[in-house]
Amino acid sequence: MSKFFGSVDEVTGRLTDAGYLPSIDIATAVFLADHLGKPLLIEGPAGVGKTELAKAVTTASTAGLIRLQCYEGIDEARALYEWNHAKQLLRITSEREAWDSTRDHVFTEEFLLARPLLAAIRNPSPTVLLIDELDKADVELEGLLLEVLGDYQVSIPELGTITAVRKPFVIVTSNANRDLSEALKRRCLYLHIDYPTAELERAIVRMKVPELDEALGEPVVRVVGALRELSLRKPPSIAETIDWARTLVALGTRSLTGGVVRSTLGVLLKYQADHRIASERLSLDSDEGTER
């Protein structure tokens, strides 16, 4: 695997240039995954920037991104490869040869449909392979991943073993809704990303929404932090903090009052029960404050 980054400081600088502000832990994990040639498993709550990190690594390394979005029921045909059965059938019906001879013709590259994992293994160009939200998939998918993550190869019974010419930079993300297998974790470096500190989130908001009134940066982050401390079904993500900052800019807001927060709460919270909890715990009925 070709090396994308020369040092931890270079990771920090290039990810920042790509629009992602990494902590030292994040920059170190990315550097080590790059230099050791190991997949990077990233766990953490939804919306803390796991997928965005993969995109930023792609931009910073000028590589191509291949993404496998996981979901319940995803199988080998959607993750690794499948055969073009319709095309095979056409070939079989057009041939007058015996099956033994025809079989050699229909199980060839011409009929192979590469899905994300195989496509990443076969790509000769620099590639970032993002296996996103693996915890949403059935545990059987993890078994399919072991060969890819451990040896950077895919075994196809009809064709043999296909080994990566250029190893992809692999990032696996999980919202930790279920435990991943020990076998998979052994093959990966591990990084946990939590919600950012207030200081880091203010810096993120300044980078993403530079037009926001400078006086609003601190109260915006403070209110979002207060919401995350509540027992909500879905705490606001970093992306929603940024959306809220853009909302305040669009409204021409100069002061973050309780009325402003109440009228724009739908940008941050997406469940009615969460709205009720926030209204009960935060002072949103007045124009003077946002916290009790």
N, C-alpha and C positions, 0 to 999 in steps of 0.2 A: 504493500500500500504506500503510495507516495505521500509524503508528509505535507500537510497544508500549512502548519504553523511552526515557527522556529523557537518560540518561547512562550511562557505564560503571558508576559507583557504584550507580546504580539497578538495573542488571542484577544486580550482585553481591548487593544487598540482597534483591531480589525472588526471585532463584533460591535464595538461602539460606533465605528464608521458605518456599519450595516444597520444601525438603528436599534441595537440591543445593548443595554447596560448590564454587563455581567458582574457578579460579585467575584471575589478572589477564588472562592470555592468552585464556582461555575467555570471560570477561566482555566483553573488548574485541571478540572475533570476533563474538559474538552481537549486540553493540551495532551494529557496522558492517554486518552482514548486514541488520539491521532498518532502519537509516537509509539504506543504499544500495539497498535493495530487491533484494539479490542472494541467490541460494541459498548455503547454507553447506555445503561438503563437509567432513566430519569423517572422518579416517582414524585408525587405531590398532588395537592388539591387541584381541581379543575380551574383553569384560568390563571395560573401563575407564570405562564410563559414557556412551558415545555416544548410545545410545537413551534412557538416563535423562535426558540433557541435553534432548533433544527433548520428553520428557514434562514436564520442569521448566519449559521455555519455555512450553509449553501452559498449565500451571497458573499461572505467573507473569503471563501475558498474558490470562488468562481467555478463551482462544480454544478452538475445537474442534480435535481432532486427527483427521486422516485419515492412515492408515498404509498404505503399499504395502510389504508384506514380499516381498523378492525371493528367487528360488530358480531353480535351473537349469531352463530350459524355459519360464519365464514369458513370455507373449507379449502382443501388443496387446490381445487380447480380455480378458485379465485385468488389464492395467495401465491402458488408456485407456478403451475402450468396446467394446461389441458390440451387434448387433441381436438382438432377441427373435425368433428364426426361427420358433419354434412359433406365436407369436401372429401373425406376418406370414403364415404359411401358412394359418392359420384365416381371416384377412381375405381372402386371395387366393381361397381356395376358396369363400368366401361371396359374392364379387363376380361379377357377370356382365359387367363392363365389359372393354374392351380393356386389354392389358397397360400401354400407355403411360399410361392413366388410373389404373390400379390402382397402378402404381409410385409415383406421387405421393402415394398414400394410405398406403403401407406404410413408406416411408422418412421418417417423421416422429417428433417427440418422443415420441409415444405408444409407439413400439416401440424406443426407444433405452435401452440399459442402461448407465448411467454407472459406470465403475470408478474406483478411487481418484484417478487423475490428472485425469480429466475432472470428477469430483465436487468436487475441490479448486478447480479453475479456475472452476466455476460457483457455488460457495458464496458468497453475498453477505455472510456473517458472517465475523468474524475467524477465520482458519484457520491451523493449523500442518500442513504437509504433510511427513510423514516418509517418505522413500524409504530403507528400511532394508536394509543389507547388499547394496548394489548389485553388489559384486564377485562375488556368488554367481550373478548372472544372466548370460545370454549377452550378448556384446558388442552384438548386434542391438538389445537393449532401450535401450542408450545412444542409438542413433539416434532412437528414439521420444521420448526425453526432451529432445532438443535444443530443439525448438520450445517445449516447456513451460517449460524452465529459462531459455531465452533471451528469449522474448517473452510468456510467461505466456498462451499460447493453444493451442488444439487445432484442427486442421483435419479436418473430417469431409466427405468428398467429396459426400455426398448432402445435407448441410445447410449447408456452408460453414464459415467460421472462427468459432470461439467464443472470445472474448477475456475474460479475467478482469475482472469488475466490481470486485473487491477482490483484489489480489494476495495469495496465501498466503505465509506465512513458510516457506520450503522448507529442510529439513535433509536432506542425503544422507549416509548413513553407509557406510563400507567398512572391512573388516578387513584390507585391502591384500593379499588373497590373489592378486590379479592387478592389473595396471596399468589404470587407467581411461583413456579416450581424452583426448587433448589438447583436442579440441573441447568435451567436457563440462567439463573442468577450467577452460577459459577463461571459462565462464559462471558460475563459482562463486568465492566466497571459500574459502580453504583453512585448515583447522585440524587439527593433529595432537594427539591426546590419548594420552599414555602412562600407565603406571601412576603413581599419585600419589607424592609424596614421603612419607617416613615421618611427617612432621609433619602433612601434610594427611590422610593415611589415619587417623591417630589421631583427628583432629578429626571425620572422617566416622563413625568407629566410635562416638565419644562422642555424636554427633547421632542416629545410627540405633539405638544400643543403650545408652541412658543408664543402664540398670540394671546394666551390666557393672561389676564391681569395678574401681575406678579403678587399682589396682595392676596389673591385667592388661592394660591398654590398650597399654602399651609392649611387653611381651613378645609379645603377639598379633601386632602389626604387625611386630615383628622377625622372628618365625618365618615369617610369610607372605613377607616380603622375602627371607629366605634361600631359601625354596622357589622364588621367581621367578628367582633367580640360577642355579638348576640347569638342566640341559638336559632339561626336561620336555616331554612331548607337549602338555600343556595346563596352563600355570601357573595358579595360583588367581587368580580375578578379584576385583574389589572386592566384588561381591555375595557371593562365597563367603567373603571375610573377614568380612562382616557376619553371614552365616549361622553361621560358626564362633563368633563372639562370642556370638550368641544360644544356640548349643549349650552353650557354657561356662556361661552364665547358667542354662540349664535343668538342667545337671548340678550346679549349686551349687559350681563350681570356685573355689577361692581361690588356688591355686598352679599355675602352668603347668609341670608336670613332663614328662619324656620319656614316661612312661606315659600321661599324659592326651593328649598330642599323638598318640601312636601309636594310641590307641583311637578318636580322633575324626578321623583323617586322611582318612577317606572324605568328610567335609564339604568338604575343600579340594581333594583330588585324585580324579579320576574314571577313571583308568586304572591297571591293576595294575602296569604297567611303571614308572609314575611313583611308585607306592608303594615299589617296590623301590629306585629311585634315592634317594628321600628317606630310606629306612631306612639305606641305605649311607652317605649323606653327613651325616645328622643323627644325633645321639645320642638315639635313641628307646628304647633298651633299659634305661635307668636312670630313676630318679625324681629325678635331680639337675639335669640340664641338657637343653637342646634343640639345642645346636650343638657341633660339634667345634672 
